[in-house]
Amino acid sequence: MRLVKLAVFVFLLAVNSFHVQAQAAQPQTGQPSTASSAEPKKIIEYNLPSGKLEKSHALSLQTIRFQVIDTIYGFLILLGILYFGVAARFRNIAERRSQKKWLQGLMVFPLFIITTAVLTIPSDAYHHHVSVSYGLSVQEWGSWWADWAKSFLLGLFLETLLLLLVYWLIRVSPRRWWFYTWLICIPIIVFLLFIAPIVIEPLYFTFSPLEQTNPELVTQIERVVKRGGLDIPRSRMYSMNASAKYTGDNAYVTGFGSSKRVVVWDTTQKHMTSGEIMFVFGHEMGHYVLNHIIKGMIALLLLLLVFLYLAYRFSGWAIRHWGARWQIRDSADLASVPLLFLLLGIFSFISTPLQNGVSRYIEHQADTFGLEAIHGLVPESQAVAASAFQKLGENWLEYPSEGDFFEWWSQDHPITRKRMHYAQAYDPWGQGKEPEFVKGFLPADK
């Protein structure tokens, strides 16, 4: 279930006001580049054809408006479970069935998870309906329900197991449970990152060696790999059948250690030229080379430590004030599980700009690496990278006029307009400077 984000209501109304006032006009072109050259280079801005521009604007408005409803709805679900003592009733039923706390947990936690999952089905289904109606998804409802069931069962198992551990720690160490929970989460997160591309992702998509589906592309990609000074064997390059569900383009790095791999969507292979895919791969290789998965995992764990500590501090305060009304005895009471979810949701919301800021910084680094990796290998590499961004934005219907505040708050990638501009302006070779990551290569494209 989506964690509650309290102040998002005010924020989204502000952004919605901005969108309503924004004109659906094409962005200006012809801004000079900061790169030095005999004649100032004209920067081609990200834009959409009139039909797609209106569609992307409508989608952006609809998404924001629905986020308000979705957030309020999720907020009311958790508050309702607390206010009406639903979790307390689950606990009472469990206590009548068994005196063993772990058996009680095996009854209470699944009941809570099932309740929230069922109540959020309308929200999940509407998200899919919007994706289909705007042409972003082609997934049939039968397939969607199958994916929903897989996610539900997987979440039911993992969340129940983790909650059993958390509440056992609360009972044995009421003042240090938050720290011990964090310690336990470290191997769990590492393990999940490791098995995700091997066990979890194949539940939803089919993966095949890229060498089998597109050997010519692998040959081109190997040039980028060599340029980046990295050894990514062909066996770690995969193609994913994203076209069975989506129309947009993507590629990503996943896994950890021996399970680490690069995945290119088949839609990307269909829509982009080999040079554009080389840039996209160079971007993903940047994540690989710069150890972004490990760095991201460390950042996630540090943030989780803060969240758990705050949950420990605020749960006691909340129970002292409203515990009697919610029929929650203390923090170790299994009926407090919706309160734990609510607190973690609040902390997640407050840290949203920080999380997205870190993600955007990492993605910007990968953009830079990709530009440097294809320089000298792909003719007019800056224009090729810009073209790749144009296609990515257009195929996902990203609205060109999104503002800085919208990006700062809600985007984990830099907005396409800025990425496309940067791709054309970044030229350390023309300025007589060293590239940031991929050094010691040609000073100009050939």
C-alpha positions, 0 to 999 in steps of 0.5 A: 500500500502507498504510504501516507503523505500528509502535507502532499495535499497542500503541495499538490494543490499549489502545483495544480494551480501552476498547471492550470495557469500554464499555457500549452505552448511550445518551448523556446528554441535557439538558446546559446550553448555554454560550450565554446565554438566559433559560432554559438551552438543553438540548443534544441529544446524538448518539445512535443507535437501539438496533439501530444502536448495537449495530451501530456498536459491533460495527463499531468493535470489528471495525475496531480489531481488523482494524487490528491485523492489517492493520498487522502484515501490512503490517509483515511484507510489508516486512520479508519483502521485506527479510529474504529479499532479494526486492528484491535479486533484482529488482535482480540480474535488472535488472542482468543485463538492462541496465547503465543505471540508469534501465532497471534502475529501470523493472524493479525499481520496478514489480516491487516495487509489483506485489508489495506490491499483490498481497500486500495484496489480501486486506486491501483486499478484506476492508475492502470486505467489511466495508463491504458487510456493515455496509451502508456500501457497495453496490458490487458486486465487479465494480465494486470490482475495476475501481476497484482496477485503476484505483488500481493502474495509477495508483499504478504509474505515479506511484510508478515515475516518482517513484522513478526521480527519487528514486534518480537524485537519490540517485546524483548527490547522496548528501548532499542528495537528500532536499532536492532530492526535496522541491523536485521534489515541490512542483510534482508535488503542486500539479499532482496537486491541480490535475488531481485533480477533472478527471482522477482523480476522474471515473475513479471517479464521475460528476459533473454540474453541481448546477444540472442535477440540483438547481436549487432547491438551487443557488438556496438554496446561492447565498444561503449563498454571498452570505452568506459574501461569496464568488463561487462560480459555479454552474459550480463546484458539482457533484453526485456519484453516490456512491449507486452505491457508498456509503450515507453522506453527504458533501460536499467541496472539491477542486481548486486554482486554476481547478479548485477546486470544491464537490462534494455527494454525491447521498446527501446530497441524498437524506437531508438537508433543504435547510437541512441541506444549506445548512449542509453547503455552508457548511462546505465553503465555509468550506474554500474561503474560508479557503484550507484547501486551500492551507494543507493543502498547505503543511503537507503539504510541510513534513511531507514535508521532515521525513520525507525528511530523517529517511529520509536520516539513518536509511537510512544507519544501517539499511544499516550495521547490516543492509545485508549481511543484506538484500543492500543495498549502499548508499542508492543501491542500488535494492534499498533501496526497501522500506527507504525505504517502511518508514522513511516509514511509521514517520515517518508513524505517529509524526506521526499525532496531529499530522496529525490535530490539524491536520486537526481544527482546520481542520474545526472552523474550517469548522464555525464558518464553516458555522454563521455562514453559515446564521445568519439564513438558516435558521430554528433554524440551530443545531438544523438543523446539529446535525441534519445532524451526527446524520444524518452520524454515523448513516449512517456508523455512528459509535459515540457513545461514542468517547473523547478519546484515540481522537479524538486519535490516529485521527480527522482530524475532530472526533468527531460527539458534539463537533461536534453539541454545538458546533453547538448551543452556538455562539452569539456573537450571543446573547452580544453578540459578533462571529462569528469569520468571517462578520461584520456580519449579523443578530443572530438567526435569522428 
